[in-house]
């Protein structure tokens, strides 16, 4: 009983040790007793007691069989029937022949077809007919009952089958029946029931074999008790048993699932020391473990070592390695191995296809992703909704709407119905490209199609419409959202607040903000920041400060955006002193001072001709905050050019900013050039222009053109040309 005593030490399997023969479990249900009925009358009973689909039994043969048919011919004919009704019709037709006597395989085929549709009462009636007809069921017959009960989550009934075997049919369940039942329970994660069946198995004198141990080890690993599983290996010798490759592999898999590859590798060494050969499954499990940990080079080396030992990769191996390479960032190698996999005749799993397509899309290689889709279709691997949605979503993000719509059409042509994600991607893409009318048409088409919009659908439309100033249409979508029963969330309200603020309708934004409280929707930091920013843009600084105080009372701490909005607001009001105090408040709170925090205050000081204070803040930002950004440099350069200070300071700063790869905007540069010309400092101007052309890698022809314009004093044309060239070379810059 060492096996049993080992179970007693496992938390999941705390089995009571009772010497008497126990019932299986207080909740287990044996099959119901049935009256004795010959099989000809039994079929009438079945047809009357089952669903309408089974009550249409007909005495006419649904399949052509000779009058003197053999049991094998009848069995073959029953197996060819597409549904249980046709099979029963055929069985009923055969039963009226005087010499007909069903065989065990015929009964089992009928029971299997009934189990497939969950007609358990009819299955039990057939089982009773077998008893009356002296056709005794075997372990395999009862296996059909156990399997089909488990498929319908009737695990107590599945356990009750063992009682029926012994009490009704005098068939004592052996290791086969117990092992099959245990495996079904483990696969269903019914670990407490595994405990009960193990207890019964031992008290009824059924000795375990290696398969029994392997099943219980699998249960322990699935319930995250891998250490207890190892103790089972030590106990096997007490029964004269030795662990096999399945035993070791199951434990390795358990450790890998827990993220403990190193221990799994130690188990592999123990397996080799025990002279138990590594099976193909073992190799695949370890390769998957290496890939899961991102140790792709070790996975490839291990596969190569096993190749020498005779291991040959299959579909599972290739899928693991392709996905492992991809997730580790070895994109090129993953695609090469993917092509090799196809050449070797192995079909990638749909997950492999979808991962490659998703990764290619994320890296901007949409055309390559479409190529993978075409390969997928050409190899008869049907793309699923995930495949198409991945492509459609990424094409929409890139605003390639024609291709996205084309893929959506292919999807529907293939018989795959678009879901809410498909529609959301297309609507979002149309909104990004400002095709609001088409987006709204698609939104209504989505509803007509029977696909219910979710909160994300509504929020996309509300955000895009309000951002474009189409507030009335956004409110119309909001009204539709309310009438459809789709709850407004914090994103919906925040989107509307931001939209109203952008369109300078601050009173409506406040109304929406207070509605959130009335509707029980918690106001988050984003909602507060949107309203505070809107109030600051409207120069309602006292109200903005009041809202920030309320924000703090609700347990939300202001962040850089909050203070940045207030700083900008005070600067717009022409009161930089208040903005300066806020800057120091941020500093005392230990928050990072960003360029977005400094820039408005620097600009305000320049506008008030307080150049020294502006430059002091800029230098402070360099020393304490994050490095100044492009806006910081342009603000300072513009300020120095228009501030009436020494022109040499502006020239020096221009040199400094170009060294940091920041270029001046053309209007500020023209102001500097105008000042240099007025002071007859054309040589300095020429030096500055040469520096800009060198830093921005102008071509020889471009340099010649600019120099010619400078030579004849067409400075404005020269600066405009510099702007055009730089803009063409760096389209994201603004000059």
N, C-alpha and C positions, 0 to 999 in steps of 0.2 A: 504493500500500500504506500510505497514511498512517493509514487506519482501523486496520489491523493493527498498525502501529507504536505507535498510541495505546494499544492494548490491552496492549502490552508494558510500558507504564508503570503499569498497574493491578495492584495486588498480587494480586487474585483471578485475573486473566487473564495469567499468565506463559506465553505460548505459544511453543513451539519453532518456529523458522522453518526449514522443510525444503523444498527445491525439488522433491523427488520426491513422487509421489502416495502418501500414507500410508494405512494402514488407519484406520478411524475412531478406535479406541481399543483398547488391549490387552484391555480388558474387554468391548468391545461384541460382541454376538452377532447375526450375520445369521440370517435365517430358515433352518430346516433344509431341505436338498434333499429333494424328494419324488419318488417314482417316477411315471412318466407313467401316468395312469389316466383313462379316459373318465368323464364325470360320472355316468353311471348306476351304474357299479361303485363309483365314489367314495363315494356315499352309504352303501353297505353298509359300506365301510371306516370311514367316520366313525362310524356307529352302533355298530360293534364296538369302536372305540378310545376312545370318550368315556364320560362318566359314565352311570349307569343311566338318568338322566332323558332322555338322548339315544338310548338303545338301544331305545326303544319306538316307533321309526318304523313307521308303518303305511302300506300301499299304498292304503288307503281315504281319500278326500278329507276333511279336517277342515273344509273350507269349500265351500259350494256354488259351483261354477264350471261354465260350459257346456263341453261337449267341445271346442268350437272356440275356447277362451279366447284372449285376446290377452295379450302380455307386460304391458301396462298393467293389465289385470284381475288377473293373477297378482300383480303387484307390490302393488296395492292390498290384495289379500287377505292377502298375507304381512305387510304393515304392520299389519293389524288383529289379528294373532295376539298373544296375551298373553305367550307364552313362546317360547323358542328351539325347544323340542320340536315344538310345533304348527307353527311356521314351517318346520322341516325336513320334517315330515310332508307339508306342502302342496307343498314343493319336490320331495320324493321322488315324490309322486303325479303331479306335472306332468312329471317327467323320464321317465316310462314312455310318454308320448305320443310317437309317432314324429316328429312335426313340431316338437317342442318344442326351442327353442334359447334358453337363458337370455341375458338382456341384462345389460349392466354394472350398471344400477340394481338388478336382482334379486339379482345376486351381492353387491353392496355391502350391501343390506338384510340378507341372510343373515349376512354377516360381522359386521355391526353387532350383530345379536342374539346371535351366538355370543360376541362380545367383551364384551357386557354381563354374561355369566356367567363370563367368564374361560376359555372353551374355546379356548385358543390353538392347540392341535394341530389342531383341527377347522377353525379359521380358515385355517391354512396349507394344509390339504388343499383347501379351497375355492379358495384362491389358485392352487394347482397345477392344479385343474380348469379355471380360467379360462385358464391358459396353453395347456393341451391343446386347449381348445375355441376357441382363437384369439380369445378375448374379452379384450383387453389392458387391464390395470388402468391407472388414471391416478394423478396425484398425490393426488386425493381418496380413492382406494381405500387408498393407503398411509397417508394421514392417519388413517384408522379404526384401522389397526394401531398407529400411534404413540400415539394417544389412549388406546386401551385398555390397552396395555402400561404407560403412565404411571400410569393409574388403579390398576394392581396393583403399583406401585412397581418395575416391571421396566424401569428406565431404560436399562440396557445393551442390552436387546432392542429398545427403542424406537429407539436410535441405529442398531442393526444393520439396521433396515428400509431405511435409505438404501443400504447395501451391496447388499441384496437387489434393490432397484429397479434399480441399475445393472448388477450382475453377472449376475442371473438374467433380468431382464425388459428389459434394455437401455433402461430409462427413466432418463435422466440427471436426478437431482434438481435442481430449480431453486430460485429464491429462495423460492417459496411453501413448498416442503417444508422447506428449511432454517429459514425464519422460524417455521413452525409448530412444528418440533422445538425450536428455541431457546426459544420462548415456553413450551412444556410444561416444559422443563427449569428455566426461571426460576421458573415457578409452583411447581415442586416443590423450589425452593431447592437445586438441584444445580449450583452455580456452577462447580465444577471440570469438570463435563461440558460446561457451556456453553463453557468454554475450549477443550475438545477439538473441539467442533463448529465453533466459529469458526475454528480453525486449519484444519480440513478444508475449510471453505467457501472460504477464500481460496486454499489451495494447489490446489484443483480449479477455480479460475477463476470462481467464482460471485460476482458483484459485489453488494455490499450496496445496499439501497434505504433509504428513510426508516424503514420498518417495522423493518428489521434494526437500525438505530441505536437506535430507540426501545426495542426489546427488550433490547439490551445495556445501555442507560441504565437501564432498569428493574432489571436484574440488579445493576448497580453501586449503585443507590439501596437496593435490598433488602439488599445486603451492606455498607451504611453507608459507601460510598465516593462520596458525593455530589459532592465536588470533582472526582473523576476523571470523573464523569458530565458535568460542565460542559465539560471539555476535549473531549468527544466532539462537542459542538455546534460547536466551532471547527473540527473536522476534517471535518465534513460537506461543507463547501464544496469540498474537494479532490475530491469525487466528483460535483460539480455538483448537490448536494442542499442543501435549506434546511430547518431545523427547522420542524415544524408544531406545532399546538396540543397534540398528545399529547406531543411532546418536552418542551416547556416545562412542561406540567402534571405530567409524571412527575417532573421534577426538583424542582418546587415541593412535590409530595407527599413526596418524599424528605427535604427540609429540614424540613417540618412534622412528619414522623415523628420527626426528631431533636430537635424542640423549638426549631427555629431559624426562626421565622416571619418575622423581619425580612429574612433572605436570600431567603426565598421571595417576599416582596413586591418585592425588588429584581429577581428573575427575572421577575416580572410586568411590571415597567416595561421590562425588556429586550424582553420579548415584544411589548409595545405599540409600542416604538420600531422593532421589526423589521416592523411592520405586519401582525402575525399576530393575528387577532381572538381574543378570549377566548371559548372555548367554554363551553357550559353546565357541562361537567365541571370546567373550570378554576374557574369561579365557585363551584361547590359545594365544591371542594377548599379554596379560600381561606376560604370561610365556615366550614368545619369547622376550619381552622387557627385562625381568630380565636376560635371557641368553645372549642377545646382549651386555648388560652392564657387563657381567662376574659375575653377582650376582647369581650364580647357587644355592647356599644354600637357598636363598630367593625364587627362582623359585620352588625348591622342596617343601619348606614349604608351599608356596601358593597352589601348586597342592594338597598337603595333606589336607589343609584346605578346598579346593573346593571338594575334595573327600567326606568329611563328609557331604557337602551340596548336594551331588548327582552327582557331575561331574565325568565323566569317561574318561580317556585319550584315544585318538585315534591315528591314524597314524601320524597326524601333531604334536600332543603333544609329542609323543615318539621321533620323529625326532628332535624336538627342544631341548629336554632334553639331548638326546645322544650327539648332536653336542655341546650343552652348556657345558656338563661335559668334553668333549674331549678338547675343546678350553681352558677350565680353568685348564687343566693339570690333571684332575681326570680320567686318562686313564683306570684304573681297573674298576672304577664304570661305566664308559661309556660302556665298553665291557659287564659288567654284565647287565646293562639296555638294551643294544642291544640284548642280549640273551633272556631277559624277553620279550622284544617286539616281538621276533620271537615266543616265547612260547605262547603269547597271541593271535597269529594269525595275527598280523599286519605286513605288508610288509614295510620295510624301504624304504625311497626315495633313488633314485640312488645317490643323493648328499650325503646322510648319508653314504652309502657304500663307495663312493669315498673318503670322508673325513677320514673315519676310515682306509682305505687302505693306503692313503697318510701318515697319522700320524704314522701308524705302520712301514711303510717303512722308514720314517725319523728317527724313534727311533731305527732303525736297526732290527726290528722284521719282516723281510721279510716273513719268514715261516708263521707267524700268519696272515700276510696280504693275503697270498695265501689262507689260510683257509677261510678268509672272502669272498674272490672271489668265492671259491667253494660253500659257503653257498648262496651267491648271485645267482649263476647259478642254484642251487638245488631248489630255490624258484621262478624260472622262471622270475627273474629280470635280464634282459639282460644287461651285462656290455657294456659300450660304449667305444669310443676311449679314453676318459679321464681315465677310469678305467685301461685299458690295458697299456696305455702310462705311467701311474704312476708307475705301477709295473716294466715295462721294463726299465724305466729311472733309478729307484733306484737299480735294479739288476745290471745294467751296471755300475753305480757308485761304487757298491761293487765288480765289476769285476767278477760277477757270470754270465758269458756269456752263458753258456749252458742253464741255467734256463731262461735267458732273451730271447734267441732264441726260446726256447720251448713255452714260453708265446706268442711270436710273431706268432708262427705257429698256436697256439690255436685261436688267434685273427682272423687270416685269414680264418681258418676253419669255424669259426662262421659267416663268411660273412662280417666281419668288415674290411674295407680297411685300411691299414697303411697310415698314413699321414707323413708330413715332420718331425714332432716331433719324430715319431716312428723310422724313418730312422736315424735321428740325434743322438738319444740315442744309437742305436746299433753301429753306426759308432764311436761314442765317446768311447763306451765300448771297441770296438776292438782296438782303438788307445791306450787306457789306458793299455791294455794287450799286446801292441806291435805287434798285428796282422795286420800290415799295408796292407799286400797284400789282406786279406779278407775285410778290411775296404774299400780299393779302389774298389774291386770287387762289394761290396754292393753299393758303390757310383754310379758306372756305372749301376748296376741293378736298382737302384732308378730312374735314368733317363729313362731307357728303360721301366720301369713300368708306367712312365708318371707323376711321382712326381718330381716337379722341386726343385733342391737343392736351399737353400737360403744362405745368407752370413754366417750364423752360421755354416752350413755344410762345406763350403769351409774353413772357419777359423779353424775349428776343425782339418781338414786334414793337412792344411798348418802348424799349430802349432806343431802337433805331428810329422810330417815328418821332419820339420826343427830342432825340439828339438832332434831328433834321428840322426841328421847328414845327413839326406837324402834330401839335399838342392835341388838337381836336380829334384827329384820327387815333392817336394813342389812347385818349380817354374812351373812344368807341370800342377799342380792343379790350380795355379794362372792363367796360360794361358787359361785353360778351363773356369775359372771364367770370364775372360774378354770376351771370345767368346760367352758365354751364356748370356751376357748382365747383369749379376749380378754385381752391383756396388761394387768396393772395398771400404771398410770403414777404419776408423782409426785403428780398431782392426786388420784388414788384414795386413796393413803396419807395425804396431807395432810388430805383430807376426813374420813377415819376418825379421825386424831389429834385434829382439832378437835372432832369429835363426841364422842369419849370424854372429852375435857377438859371440854366443856360439861356433860356428865352426871356429872362428878366421878369418872370412872373412870380416874385418872391412870396406874395400873399398866398397864392395857390399852393406853393411849396410848403409854407407853414401849415396850411390846412391839412395837407396830406400827412405831414409829420405828426400832427396831433391826432389824426385819424388812426394812426398805428396804435397809439395807446388805447383808444376806445375799442378797437377791434381785437385787442389782446395780442397784437404782434410785437414782440420785443424789439426795441430800437437798439441797433448795434452801433458800433463806432463809425461805420461807413455812413449810416443814415445821418448821424450827428454831424460828421465832417462835411457831408454834402450841403446840409442846411447852413452850417456856419460859413462855408465858403461862399454860398449864395448871398448871405447877409453881408459878408465883407465886400463882395463885388458891388452890392447896392449901397455901400457906405453906411450901413446900419450897425456900427461897431458896438454900441451899447447892448443891442439885442443879441449880437453874436457872442459877446462876453457872457451875457446871461445864459444863453444856451450852453456854452462851455461849462459854466458852473453847474447847470442842471445835469450835464453829462457826467461830471465828477460825482455828484450826489447819487447817480444811478450805478456807481461802481465802475465806470469806464474812464480810463486814464487818457487824457489828450496825447496825441502822438505828434510826430514831425509835421504831418499834413495839417493838423489842427492849428498848431502854432504858426506854420507857414502861411495859412490863410489869414490869420489875424495880423501877422507882420505885414503882409501885402496890403491888407485893408487899411492899417494905420498909415502906411506909406502913401497909399492913394489919397488918403485924407490930408496928406501934407503934415503929418505929426510923427516924424521918424523917432522922436524921443520915446514914445510909447512902444514903438516897434523894437527899439534898442533894449528897453526893459524886458520885453518878452524874450529877446534873444538871450539875455543873461539868465532868465528863468529856466530856459531850456538847458543852459549850461549847468546850472546848479542841480538840475534833476538827473544829470549824468547822461542826457540824450546826445546822440551824435548830431553835430551841426553840419548840415548838408549844404551844397551850393544853392539848392532851392530855398533854403532858409535865409541865406546871406544875400542872394541876388537882388530881391526887391529893395532891401535897405540900402545896398550899395547904389542902386539906380536912383533911389530917392535923394540921397546925399548929393549925387552928381547934379540932379535936377535943381537942387537948392544951391548949387555952386559951392558946396562944401566938399571940395575935392580932397583935401587932406584926410577928412574923416572917412570918405569913401575908400581911399587907398589903404588907410589903416585897417579897415574891415577886410579888404581883399587880402592883404598880407596876413592878417589874423586867420582867415579861412585857410590859407596855404599851410599855416603852422599847426592849427588845431583841428580843422575839419577835414573832410575828404577833399581831394584835389579839385580846384575850380573846373567847371565844365565850359563848353563853348559859349553858353550864354554869359557866364561870368566874364570871360575875356572880351566878348563883344561889347558888353555893358561898360567895362572899364575903358576900352579903346574909344568907344563913342563918347564917353564922358570926358576923357582927356582931350579929344579932338574939339569938343564943343565947349569946354569949360573955361577957355580963355587963359589957361596956364601956359607954362613954357612949352613950346612946340617940341623941344628936344625930348621932353619926358614922354610925349606921345610916340615919337620915333623909337625911343628905347623900348617902350612897351610893345610896339609892333614887332621888333626884333625878338623880344622875349616870347610873345605868343606864337610866332611862326616857328620858333625852336620847339615848341610843344605841339606842333602840327595843327594849330588853329589859325584859320585864315580870317581876315577882317571882312565885314560886309562892305559892299561897294560904295554905299552912300557915305559911311564914315571915312573910308579910304579917300574918297573924293574931297571930303572936307580937309583931311590932312594934306592932300596934294595941293589944294587951293592955298592953304596957309604957307606951305613950303615955297610955292611959286611967288606968292606975294613977298616973301622974304628973300627972293632970288636964290633959293636953295635947291635948284633943279638937280644938281649932282646928288644931293641926299635923296631926292625923290627917285632918281634913276636907280640909285643903290637899293632902295626899298623895293622897287618894281622887280629888279633883277633877282632879289632874294625870294620874292613870292613866286616868280616863275621857276626858280630852281627848286624850291621846296615842293611845288606842285607838279614837278616833272613835265614842264611844257616841252613840246616838240621843237625842233629847230625852226620849222616854218612858223609856228605860233610865236616863238621868241622874236623872229625877224619882223613879223607883223606888228607886235607890240612896240618894239624898238623904233620902228618907222613912225608910228603914231606919236610916240613920245618926242621924237626928234623934231617934229613939226608942231609941237605943243598942242596936239589934239588929245589932251589928257582925259577928257570925259569919254571920248571914243575908246581910248586905250583901257580905261578902267572898266567900261562896259564889256569890252572884249575879254578882259581878264575874268570878269564875272561869269560870262557865258561859257568860257573854256573850263573854268573850275566847276561850274554847275554841271556841265556835261560829264566831266570826269568823276565828280562826286555828287550824284543826283540827290542824296539825302541831305546835303548841306543847304543852308539858306544864305544867300548873299544879298 
